[in-house]
Amino acid sequence: MFVRIIVGVVAVVLLTGAGFAYHLTSSVVGERQAFDHIVQQWVHDRTTITQIESIDEYRGKESYAVVLGKNQAGTSVVAWLTEKSAAFDSMERAVPRKNVEAAVLKSFPEAEVRHIVPGLDKEQRFWEVTLKDKDGRYHYLHYDLFSGALLTSYVLNPT
């Protein structure tokens, strides 16, 4: 009898935990799908991008939806979009993402690159790289989008 009660309690706890995990996961997925849908509408309404390659997010002094894609002429472009603003640039003369990642991994061979996204601060365009080093510290590196020069770098120590 006692074993049945324990098994029943464990089953209820496991089912409750699984339900919570499912709810949390579906909420996050739903929010991401809603974000992507809104950004796709902004792209359609306010840009010349006809082929979306990726939708990402840059969070700096101001947060932007970042869209990489191709315009009607087939040129690779980037757009930084908010509800009220849009900024564009060609990626034709930009340092390729793979080159930035290779340079970062050369400088931080044991680090794990977490995120690389084109960033925008006023008129400055850059690649923002987020990485986690072997000591658990997060590094945020900004490389000029067109020259590849390191603009800023800062480290957050783990707590």
SEGURO-348953 format. One record per residue (C-alpha): x, y, z. Coordinates in nm, 3 decimals, decimal comma, always signed. Example, Ala and Ser with C-alpha at 12.3 -4.5 7.8 and 13.67 -1.06 7.14 Angstrom:
<pts>
     east    north       up
   +1,230   -0,450   +0,780
   +1,367   -0,106   +0,714
</pts>
This chain:
<pts>
     east    north       up
   +0,000   +0,000   +0,000
   +0,277   +0,241   +0,096
   +0,466   +0,162   -0,227
   +0,153   +0,241   -0,434
   +0,120   +0,580   -0,268
   +0,486   +0,663   -0,332
   +0,461   +0,547   -0,695
   +0,141   +0,753   -0,735
   +0,304   +1,066   -0,589
   +0,611   +1,022   -0,811
   +0,388   +0,975   -1,117
   +0,193   +1,293   -1,036
   +0,515   +1,490   -0,985
   +0,659   +1,360   -1,314
   +0,339   +1,437   -1,507
   +0,320   +1,785   -1,355
   +0,686   +1,849   -1,444
   +0,635   +1,722   -1,797
   +0,328   +1,941   -1,837
   +0,516   +2,246   -1,713
   +0,810   +2,175   -1,948
   +0,571   +2,132   -2,243
   +0,391   +2,457   -2,159
   +0,718   +2,649   -2,126
   +0,856   +2,507   -2,451
   +0,538   +2,576   -2,646
   +0,526   +2,932   -2,509
   +0,882   +3,002   -2,622
   +0,823   +2,845   -2,964
   +0,498   +3,040   -3,000
   +0,669   +3,369   -2,913
   +0,948   +3,300   -3,163
   +0,698   +3,215   -3,437
   +0,504   +3,535   -3,361
   +0,828   +3,738   -3,374
   +0,926   +3,581   -3,708
   +0,580   +3,649   -3,850
   +0,589   +4,017   -3,747
   +0,940   +4,059   -3,890
   +0,840   +3,892   -4,216
   +0,556   +4,143   -4,245
   +0,795   +4,434   -4,178
   +1,028   +4,296   -4,447
   +0,743   +4,271   -4,695
   +0,609   +4,618   -4,618
   +0,931   +4,818   -4,572
   +1,222   +4,658   -4,756
   +1,328   +4,536   -5,098
   +1,423   +4,196   -4,958
   +1,258   +3,922   -5,161
   +1,440   +3,622   -5,016
   +1,491   +3,596   -4,639
   +1,791   +3,386   -4,540
   +1,774   +3,444   -4,164
   +1,591   +3,640   -3,898
   +1,779   +3,716   -3,580
   +1,780   +3,968   -3,302
   +2,039   +4,223   -3,195
   +2,007   +4,364   -2,846
   +2,229   +4,662   -2,782
   +2,139   +5,015   -2,682
   +1,836   +4,954   -2,900
   +1,696   +4,615   -2,999
   +1,654   +4,528   -3,365
   +1,520   +4,243   -3,570
   +1,807   +4,160   -3,805
   +1,721   +4,015   -4,143
   +1,979   +3,879   -4,383
   +1,858   +3,809   -4,733
   +1,864   +3,905   -5,097
   +1,693   +4,193   -5,269
   +1,515   +4,191   -5,605
   +1,850   +4,217   -5,789
   +1,991   +3,916   -5,600
   +2,229   +4,128   -5,391
   +2,294   +4,011   -5,035
   +2,159   +4,269   -4,789
   +2,099   +4,319   -4,419
   +1,811   +4,507   -4,262
   +1,781   +4,621   -3,900
   +1,414   +4,667   -3,819
   +1,209   +4,791   -3,528
   +0,842   +4,868   -3,513
   +0,917   +5,228   -3,614
   +1,246   +5,223   -3,802
   +1,440   +5,044   -4,072
   +1,808   +5,059   -4,170
   +1,967   +4,873   -4,461
   +2,306   +4,791   -4,600
   +2,461   +4,572   -4,864
   +2,650   +4,266   -4,750
   +2,844   +4,257   -5,077
   +3,137   +4,449   -4,930
   +3,099   +4,317   -4,575
   +3,345   +4,078   -4,414
   +3,176   +3,735   -4,438
   +3,039   +3,584   -4,118
   +3,256   +3,273   -4,163
   +3,570   +3,490   -4,170
   +3,468   +3,661   -3,847
   +3,401   +3,327   -3,682
   +3,737   +3,189   -3,800
   +3,920   +3,495   -3,661
   +3,742   +3,463   -3,327
   +3,820   +3,093   -3,297
   +4,183   +3,163   -3,381
   +4,201   +3,420   -3,099
   +3,994   +3,207   -2,859
   +4,065   +2,846   -2,964
   +3,894   +2,686   -2,665
   +3,589   +2,915   -2,668
   +3,239   +2,830   -2,776
   +3,088   +3,084   -3,014
   +2,731   +3,140   -2,897
   +2,601   +3,405   -3,135
   +2,715   +3,611   -3,432
   +2,480   +3,880   -3,559
   +2,514   +4,208   -3,749
   +2,471   +4,491   -3,499
   +2,387   +4,856   -3,536
   +2,463   +5,148   -3,305
   +2,368   +5,483   -3,458
   +2,555   +5,470   -3,791
   +2,814   +5,211   -3,682
   +2,759   +4,869   -3,839
   +2,943   +4,571   -3,693
   +2,943   +4,200   -3,630
   +2,863   +4,125   -3,267
   +3,015   +3,799   -3,150
   +2,914   +3,642   -2,820
   +3,136   +3,363   -2,696
   +3,190   +3,167   -2,380
   +3,552   +3,094   -2,289
   +3,693   +2,791   -2,107
   +3,661   +2,974   -1,773
   +3,286   +3,033   -1,823
   +3,323   +3,404   -1,899
   +3,116   +3,562   -2,173
   +3,296   +3,784   -2,423
   +3,118   +4,037   -2,643
   +3,325   +4,144   -2,941
   +3,231   +4,402   -3,203
   +3,407   +4,383   -3,540
   +3,355   +4,648   -3,806
   +3,116   +4,497   -4,061
   +3,323   +4,614   -4,358
   +3,688   +4,617   -4,245
   +3,679   +4,342   -3,982
   +3,869   +4,562   -3,736
   +3,797   +4,499   -3,369
   +3,594   +4,795   -3,240
   +3,507   +4,698   -2,883
   +3,547   +4,405   -2,652
   +3,419   +4,337   -2,305
   +3,399   +4,040   -2,072
   +3,140   +3,937   -1,817
   +3,264   +3,717   -1,535
   +3,044   +3,430   -1,424
   +2,858   +3,482   -1,100
</pts>
